[in-house]
Amino acid sequence: MDPAAWRVKAKLTLRDVARRLGVASPMTVLRYERGEREAPNSVALRYERESGGQVTSEDLHRARQRFLRGQAKRAA
C-alpha cells in the first residue's frame, strides 16, 4: 500500500508517523512517502510493523522509483 494512503486511512498525521517510526522530522516522513528520500532498512521495517504489514519495503521502494523516474523525465 502507498505509505501516504496508509497514513490517511489510519487517520495519522505526519508527526504521528514520525514518532512511531522514530524519525526526527515529519518532513522526513513526507519525503519517504513521496520517494524523495530512500528509507533506511530500519525505517522500512518499522513502517511494516507500525502499519500491520500494510506498508512494506517494496511499497517504499516503488515510491522511490516513481520519484526517480519523474526526475529523469524532467531532466530529458
Phi and psi restraints in degrees (range 20) as a CNS / XPLOR table:
assign (resid 1 and name C) (resid 2 and name N)
       (resid 2 and name CA) (resid 2 and name C) 1.0 -59.4 20.0 2
assign (resid 2 and name N) (resid 2 and name CA)
       (resid 2 and name C) (resid 3 and name N) 1.0 131.8 20.0 2
assign (resid 2 and name C) (resid 3 and name N)
       (resid 3 and name CA) (resid 3 and name C) 1.0 -58.4 20.0 2
assign (resid 3 and name N) (resid 3 and name CA)
       (resid 3 and name C) (resid 4 and name N) 1.0 -40.7 20.0 2
assign (resid 3 and name C) (resid 4 and name N)
       (resid 4 and name CA) (resid 4 and name C) 1.0 -66.6 20.0 2
assign (resid 4 and name N) (resid 4 and name CA)
       (resid 4 and name C) (resid 5 and name N) 1.0 -39.6 20.0 2
assign (resid 4 and name C) (resid 5 and name N)
       (resid 5 and name CA) (resid 5 and name C) 1.0 -63.3 20.0 2
assign (resid 5 and name N) (resid 5 and name CA)
       (resid 5 and name C) (resid 6 and name N) 1.0 -40.3 20.0 2
assign (resid 5 and name C) (resid 6 and name N)
       (resid 6 and name CA) (resid 6 and name C) 1.0 -63.0 20.0 2
assign (resid 6 and name N) (resid 6 and name CA)
       (resid 6 and name C) (resid 7 and name N) 1.0 -45.6 20.0 2
assign (resid 6 and name C) (resid 7 and name N)
       (resid 7 and name CA) (resid 7 and name C) 1.0 -59.2 20.0 2
assign (resid 7 and name N) (resid 7 and name CA)
       (resid 7 and name C) (resid 8 and name N) 1.0 -45.8 20.0 2
assign (resid 7 and name C) (resid 8 and name N)
       (resid 8 and name CA) (resid 8 and name C) 1.0 -65.3 20.0 2
assign (resid 8 and name N) (resid 8 and name CA)
       (resid 8 and name C) (resid 9 and name N) 1.0 -44.6 20.0 2
assign (resid 8 and name C) (resid 9 and name N)
       (resid 9 and name CA) (resid 9 and name C) 1.0 -60.8 20.0 2
assign (resid 9 and name N) (resid 9 and name CA)
       (resid 9 and name C) (resid 10 and name N) 1.0 -38.3 20.0 2
assign (resid 9 and name C) (resid 10 and name N)
       (resid 10 and name CA) (resid 10 and name C) 1.0 -81.1 20.0 2
assign (resid 10 and name N) (resid 10 and name CA)
       (resid 10 and name C) (resid 11 and name N) 1.0 -1.8 20.0 2
assign (resid 10 and name C) (resid 11 and name N)
       (resid 11 and name CA) (resid 11 and name C) 1.0 58.0 20.0 2
assign (resid 11 and name N) (resid 11 and name CA)
       (resid 11 and name C) (resid 12 and name N) 1.0 45.3 20.0 2
assign (resid 11 and name C) (resid 12 and name N)
       (resid 12 and name CA) (resid 12 and name C) 1.0 -110.5 20.0 2
assign (resid 12 and name N) (resid 12 and name CA)
       (resid 12 and name C) (resid 13 and name N) 1.0 149.1 20.0 2
assign (resid 12 and name C) (resid 13 and name N)
       (resid 13 and name CA) (resid 13 and name C) 1.0 -90.0 20.0 2
assign (resid 13 and name N) (resid 13 and name CA)
       (resid 13 and name C) (resid 14 and name N) 1.0 167.7 20.0 2
assign (resid 13 and name C) (resid 14 and name N)
       (resid 14 and name CA) (resid 14 and name C) 1.0 -58.7 20.0 2
assign (resid 14 and name N) (resid 14 and name CA)
       (resid 14 and name C) (resid 15 and name N) 1.0 -38.8 20.0 2
assign (resid 14 and name C) (resid 15 and name N)
       (resid 15 and name CA) (resid 15 and name C) 1.0 -63.2 20.0 2
assign (resid 15 and name N) (resid 15 and name CA)
       (resid 15 and name C) (resid 16 and name N) 1.0 -41.9 20.0 2
assign (resid 15 and name C) (resid 16 and name N)
       (resid 16 and name CA) (resid 16 and name C) 1.0 -58.8 20.0 2
assign (resid 16 and name N) (resid 16 and name CA)
       (resid 16 and name C) (resid 17 and name N) 1.0 -47.5 20.0 2
assign (resid 16 and name C) (resid 17 and name N)
       (resid 17 and name CA) (resid 17 and name C) 1.0 -66.2 20.0 2
assign (resid 17 and name N) (resid 17 and name CA)
       (resid 17 and name C) (resid 18 and name N) 1.0 -40.5 20.0 2
assign (resid 17 and name C) (resid 18 and name N)
       (resid 18 and name CA) (resid 18 and name C) 1.0 -57.7 20.0 2
assign (resid 18 and name N) (resid 18 and name CA)
       (resid 18 and name C) (resid 19 and name N) 1.0 -44.6 20.0 2
assign (resid 18 and name C) (resid 19 and name N)
       (resid 19 and name CA) (resid 19 and name C) 1.0 -62.1 20.0 2
assign (resid 19 and name N) (resid 19 and name CA)
       (resid 19 and name C) (resid 20 and name N) 1.0 -45.0 20.0 2
assign (resid 19 and name C) (resid 20 and name N)
       (resid 20 and name CA) (resid 20 and name C) 1.0 -64.4 20.0 2
assign (resid 20 and name N) (resid 20 and name CA)
       (resid 20 and name C) (resid 21 and name N) 1.0 -34.3 20.0 2
assign (resid 20 and name C) (resid 21 and name N)
       (resid 21 and name CA) (resid 21 and name C) 1.0 -86.2 20.0 2
assign (resid 21 and name N) (resid 21 and name CA)
       (resid 21 and name C) (resid 22 and name N) 1.0 -11.4 20.0 2
assign (resid 21 and name C) (resid 22 and name N)
       (resid 22 and name CA) (resid 22 and name C) 1.0 75.0 20.0 2
assign (resid 22 and name N) (resid 22 and name CA)
       (resid 22 and name C) (resid 23 and name N) 1.0 29.8 20.0 2
assign (resid 22 and name C) (resid 23 and name N)
       (resid 23 and name CA) (resid 23 and name C) 1.0 -100.5 20.0 2
assign (resid 23 and name N) (resid 23 and name CA)
       (resid 23 and name C) (resid 24 and name N) 1.0 138.3 20.0 2
assign (resid 23 and name C) (resid 24 and name N)
       (resid 24 and name CA) (resid 24 and name C) 1.0 -66.4 20.0 2
assign (resid 24 and name N) (resid 24 and name CA)
       (resid 24 and name C) (resid 25 and name N) 1.0 -36.4 20.0 2
assign (resid 24 and name C) (resid 25 and name N)
       (resid 25 and name CA) (resid 25 and name C) 1.0 -125.1 20.0 2
assign (resid 25 and name N) (resid 25 and name CA)
       (resid 25 and name C) (resid 26 and name N) 1.0 135.9 20.0 2
assign (resid 25 and name C) (resid 26 and name N)
       (resid 26 and name CA) (resid 26 and name C) 1.0 -59.9 20.0 2
assign (resid 26 and name N) (resid 26 and name CA)
       (resid 26 and name C) (resid 27 and name N) 1.0 -30.3 20.0 2
assign (resid 26 and name C) (resid 27 and name N)
       (resid 27 and name CA) (resid 27 and name C) 1.0 -63.9 20.0 2
assign (resid 27 and name N) (resid 27 and name CA)
       (resid 27 and name C) (resid 28 and name N) 1.0 -31.9 20.0 2
assign (resid 27 and name C) (resid 28 and name N)
       (resid 28 and name CA) (resid 28 and name C) 1.0 -64.3 20.0 2
assign (resid 28 and name N) (resid 28 and name CA)
       (resid 28 and name C) (resid 29 and name N) 1.0 -41.5 20.0 2
assign (resid 28 and name C) (resid 29 and name N)
       (resid 29 and name CA) (resid 29 and name C) 1.0 -61.2 20.0 2
assign (resid 29 and name N) (resid 29 and name CA)
       (resid 29 and name C) (resid 30 and name N) 1.0 -44.5 20.0 2
assign (resid 29 and name C) (resid 30 and name N)
       (resid 30 and name CA) (resid 30 and name C) 1.0 -59.3 20.0 2
assign (resid 30 and name N) (resid 30 and name CA)
       (resid 30 and name C) (resid 31 and name N) 1.0 -40.7 20.0 2
assign (resid 30 and name C) (resid 31 and name N)
       (resid 31 and name CA) (resid 31 and name C) 1.0 -66.9 20.0 2
assign (resid 31 and name N) (resid 31 and name CA)
       (resid 31 and name C) (resid 32 and name N) 1.0 -34.8 20.0 2
assign (resid 31 and name C) (resid 32 and name N)
       (resid 32 and name CA) (resid 32 and name C) 1.0 -64.9 20.0 2
assign (resid 32 and name N) (resid 32 and name CA)
       (resid 32 and name C) (resid 33 and name N) 1.0 -45.4 20.0 2
assign (resid 32 and name C) (resid 33 and name N)
       (resid 33 and name CA) (resid 33 and name C) 1.0 -60.3 20.0 2
assign (resid 33 and name N) (resid 33 and name CA)
       (resid 33 and name C) (resid 34 and name N) 1.0 -42.0 20.0 2
assign (resid 33 and name C) (resid 34 and name N)
       (resid 34 and name CA) (resid 34 and name C) 1.0 -79.7 20.0 2
assign (resid 34 and name N) (resid 34 and name CA)
       (resid 34 and name C) (resid 35 and name N) 1.0 -13.1 20.0 2
assign (resid 34 and name C) (resid 35 and name N)
       (resid 35 and name CA) (resid 35 and name C) 1.0 84.0 20.0 2
assign (resid 35 and name N) (resid 35 and name CA)
       (resid 35 and name C) (resid 36 and name N) 1.0 9.0 20.0 2
assign (resid 35 and name C) (resid 36 and name N)
       (resid 36 and name CA) (resid 36 and name C) 1.0 -70.1 20.0 2
assign (resid 36 and name N) (resid 36 and name CA)
       (resid 36 and name C) (resid 37 and name N) 1.0 -26.6 20.0 2
assign (resid 36 and name C) (resid 37 and name N)
       (resid 37 and name CA) (resid 37 and name C) 1.0 -127.4 20.0 2
assign (resid 37 and name N) (resid 37 and name CA)
       (resid 37 and name C) (resid 38 and name N) 1.0 144.4 20.0 2
assign (resid 37 and name C) (resid 38 and name N)
       (resid 38 and name CA) (resid 38 and name C) 1.0 -84.3 20.0 2
assign (resid 38 and name N) (resid 38 and name CA)
       (resid 38 and name C) (resid 39 and name N) 1.0 127.3 20.0 2
assign (resid 38 and name C) (resid 39 and name N)
       (resid 39 and name CA) (resid 39 and name C) 1.0 -74.5 20.0 2
assign (resid 39 and name N) (resid 39 and name CA)
       (resid 39 and name C) (resid 40 and name N) 1.0 129.7 20.0 2
assign (resid 39 and name C) (resid 40 and name N)
       (resid 40 and name CA) (resid 40 and name C) 1.0 -61.7 20.0 2
assign (resid 40 and name N) (resid 40 and name CA)
       (resid 40 and name C) (resid 41 and name N) 1.0 158.6 20.0 2
assign (resid 40 and name C) (resid 41 and name N)
       (resid 41 and name CA) (resid 41 and name C) 1.0 -55.6 20.0 2
assign (resid 41 and name N) (resid 41 and name CA)
       (resid 41 and name C) (resid 42 and name N) 1.0 -39.8 20.0 2
assign (resid 41 and name C) (resid 42 and name N)
       (resid 42 and name CA) (resid 42 and name C) 1.0 -62.5 20.0 2
assign (resid 42 and name N) (resid 42 and name CA)
       (resid 42 and name C) (resid 43 and name N) 1.0 -38.8 20.0 2
assign (resid 42 and name C) (resid 43 and name N)
       (resid 43 and name CA) (resid 43 and name C) 1.0 -71.2 20.0 2
assign (resid 43 and name N) (resid 43 and name CA)
       (resid 43 and name C) (resid 44 and name N) 1.0 -41.1 20.0 2
assign (resid 43 and name C) (resid 44 and name N)
       (resid 44 and name CA) (resid 44 and name C) 1.0 -60.1 20.0 2
assign (resid 44 and name N) (resid 44 and name CA)
       (resid 44 and name C) (resid 45 and name N) 1.0 -41.0 20.0 2
assign (resid 44 and name C) (resid 45 and name N)
       (resid 45 and name CA) (resid 45 and name C) 1.0 -66.3 20.0 2
assign (resid 45 and name N) (resid 45 and name CA)
       (resid 45 and name C) (resid 46 and name N) 1.0 -38.4 20.0 2
assign (resid 45 and name C) (resid 46 and name N)
       (resid 46 and name CA) (resid 46 and name C) 1.0 -66.7 20.0 2
assign (resid 46 and name N) (resid 46 and name CA)
       (resid 46 and name C) (resid 47 and name N) 1.0 -39.7 20.0 2
assign (resid 46 and name C) (resid 47 and name N)
       (resid 47 and name CA) (resid 47 and name C) 1.0 -56.1 20.0 2
assign (resid 47 and name N) (resid 47 and name CA)
       (resid 47 and name C) (resid 48 and name N) 1.0 -47.9 20.0 2
assign (resid 47 and name C) (resid 48 and name N)
       (resid 48 and name CA) (resid 48 and name C) 1.0 -61.9 20.0 2
assign (resid 48 and name N) (resid 48 and name CA)
       (resid 48 and name C) (resid 49 and name N) 1.0 -43.7 20.0 2
assign (resid 48 and name C) (resid 49 and name N)
       (resid 49 and name CA) (resid 49 and name C) 1.0 -66.3 20.0 2
assign (resid 49 and name N) (resid 49 and name CA)
       (resid 49 and name C) (resid 50 and name N) 1.0 -47.3 20.0 2
assign (resid 49 and name C) (resid 50 and name N)
       (resid 50 and name CA) (resid 50 and name C) 1.0 -67.6 20.0 2
assign (resid 50 and name N) (resid 50 and name CA)
       (resid 50 and name C) (resid 51 and name N) 1.0 -29.4 20.0 2
assign (resid 50 and name C) (resid 51 and name N)
       (resid 51 and name CA) (resid 51 and name C) 1.0 -91.2 20.0 2
assign (resid 51 and name N) (resid 51 and name CA)
       (resid 51 and name C) (resid 52 and name N) 1.0 4.3 20.0 2
assign (resid 51 and name C) (resid 52 and name N)
       (resid 52 and name CA) (resid 52 and name C) 1.0 65.8 20.0 2
assign (resid 52 and name N) (resid 52 and name CA)
       (resid 52 and name C) (resid 53 and name N) 1.0 29.7 20.0 2
assign (resid 52 and name C) (resid 53 and name N)
       (resid 53 and name CA) (resid 53 and name C) 1.0 87.5 20.0 2
assign (resid 53 and name N) (resid 53 and name CA)
       (resid 53 and name C) (resid 54 and name N) 1.0 1.4 20.0 2
assign (resid 53 and name C) (resid 54 and name N)
       (resid 54 and name CA) (resid 54 and name C) 1.0 -74.7 20.0 2
assign (resid 54 and name N) (resid 54 and name CA)
       (resid 54 and name C) (resid 55 and name N) 1.0 -32.2 20.0 2
assign (resid 54 and name C) (resid 55 and name N)
       (resid 55 and name CA) (resid 55 and name C) 1.0 -110.2 20.0 2
assign (resid 55 and name N) (resid 55 and name CA)
       (resid 55 and name C) (resid 56 and name N) 1.0 119.0 20.0 2
assign (resid 55 and name C) (resid 56 and name N)
       (resid 56 and name CA) (resid 56 and name C) 1.0 -109.2 20.0 2
assign (resid 56 and name N) (resid 56 and name CA)
       (resid 56 and name C) (resid 57 and name N) 1.0 171.1 20.0 2
assign (resid 56 and name C) (resid 57 and name N)
       (resid 57 and name CA) (resid 57 and name C) 1.0 -62.4 20.0 2
assign (resid 57 and name N) (resid 57 and name CA)
       (resid 57 and name C) (resid 58 and name N) 1.0 -31.3 20.0 2
assign (resid 57 and name C) (resid 58 and name N)
       (resid 58 and name CA) (resid 58 and name C) 1.0 -65.0 20.0 2
assign (resid 58 and name N) (resid 58 and name CA)
       (resid 58 and name C) (resid 59 and name N) 1.0 -36.8 20.0 2
assign (resid 58 and name C) (resid 59 and name N)
       (resid 59 and name CA) (resid 59 and name C) 1.0 -63.9 20.0 2
assign (resid 59 and name N) (resid 59 and name CA)
       (resid 59 and name C) (resid 60 and name N) 1.0 -43.2 20.0 2
assign (resid 59 and name C) (resid 60 and name N)
       (resid 60 and name CA) (resid 60 and name C) 1.0 -65.5 20.0 2
assign (resid 60 and name N) (resid 60 and name CA)
       (resid 60 and name C) (resid 61 and name N) 1.0 -38.0 20.0 2
assign (resid 60 and name C) (resid 61 and name N)
       (resid 61 and name CA) (resid 61 and name C) 1.0 -65.1 20.0 2
assign (resid 61 and name N) (resid 61 and name CA)
       (resid 61 and name C) (resid 62 and name N) 1.0 -41.8 20.0 2
assign (resid 61 and name C) (resid 62 and name N)
       (resid 62 and name CA) (resid 62 and name C) 1.0 -61.9 20.0 2
assign (resid 62 and name N) (resid 62 and name CA)
       (resid 62 and name C) (resid 63 and name N) 1.0 -40.8 20.0 2
assign (resid 62 and name C) (resid 63 and name N)
       (resid 63 and name CA) (resid 63 and name C) 1.0 -61.3 20.0 2
assign (resid 63 and name N) (resid 63 and name CA)
       (resid 63 and name C) (resid 64 and name N) 1.0 -41.6 20.0 2
assign (resid 63 and name C) (resid 64 and name N)
       (resid 64 and name CA) (resid 64 and name C) 1.0 -64.4 20.0 2
assign (resid 64 and name N) (resid 64 and name CA)
       (resid 64 and name C) (resid 65 and name N) 1.0 -43.2 20.0 2
assign (resid 64 and name C) (resid 65 and name N)
       (resid 65 and name CA) (resid 65 and name C) 1.0 -64.2 20.0 2
assign (resid 65 and name N) (resid 65 and name CA)
       (resid 65 and name C) (resid 66 and name N) 1.0 -41.3 20.0 2
assign (resid 65 and name C) (resid 66 and name N)
       (resid 66 and name CA) (resid 66 and name C) 1.0 -59.6 20.0 2
assign (resid 66 and name N) (resid 66 and name CA)
       (resid 66 and name C) (resid 67 and name N) 1.0 -44.4 20.0 2
assign (resid 66 and name C) (resid 67 and name N)
       (resid 67 and name CA) (resid 67 and name C) 1.0 -62.0 20.0 2
assign (resid 67 and name N) (resid 67 and name CA)
       (resid 67 and name C) (resid 68 and name N) 1.0 -46.7 20.0 2
assign (resid 67 and name C) (resid 68 and name N)
       (resid 68 and name CA) (resid 68 and name C) 1.0 -65.1 20.0 2
assign (resid 68 and name N) (resid 68 and name CA)
       (resid 68 and name C) (resid 69 and name N) 1.0 -38.4 20.0 2
assign (resid 68 and name C) (resid 69 and name N)
       (resid 69 and name CA) (resid 69 and name C) 1.0 -62.8 20.0 2
assign (resid 69 and name N) (resid 69 and name CA)
       (resid 69 and name C) (resid 70 and name N) 1.0 -41.5 20.0 2
assign (resid 69 and name C) (resid 70 and name N)
       (resid 70 and name CA) (resid 70 and name C) 1.0 -62.8 20.0 2
assign (resid 70 and name N) (resid 70 and name CA)
       (resid 70 and name C) (resid 71 and name N) 1.0 -39.2 20.0 2
assign (resid 70 and name C) (resid 71 and name N)
       (resid 71 and name CA) (resid 71 and name C) 1.0 -64.6 20.0 2
assign (resid 71 and name N) (resid 71 and name CA)
       (resid 71 and name C) (resid 72 and name N) 1.0 -41.0 20.0 2
assign (resid 71 and name C) (resid 72 and name N)
       (resid 72 and name CA) (resid 72 and name C) 1.0 -65.8 20.0 2
assign (resid 72 and name N) (resid 72 and name CA)
       (resid 72 and name C) (resid 73 and name N) 1.0 -38.2 20.0 2
assign (resid 72 and name C) (resid 73 and name N)
       (resid 73 and name CA) (resid 73 and name C) 1.0 -65.2 20.0 2
assign (resid 73 and name N) (resid 73 and name CA)
       (resid 73 and name C) (resid 74 and name N) 1.0 -40.0 20.0 2
assign (resid 73 and name C) (resid 74 and name N)
       (resid 74 and name CA) (resid 74 and name C) 1.0 -67.5 20.0 2
assign (resid 74 and name N) (resid 74 and name CA)
       (resid 74 and name C) (resid 75 and name N) 1.0 -31.8 20.0 2
assign (resid 74 and name C) (resid 75 and name N)
       (resid 75 and name CA) (resid 75 and name C) 1.0 -77.6 20.0 2
assign (resid 75 and name N) (resid 75 and name CA)
       (resid 75 and name C) (resid 76 and name N) 1.0 -22.9 20.0 2
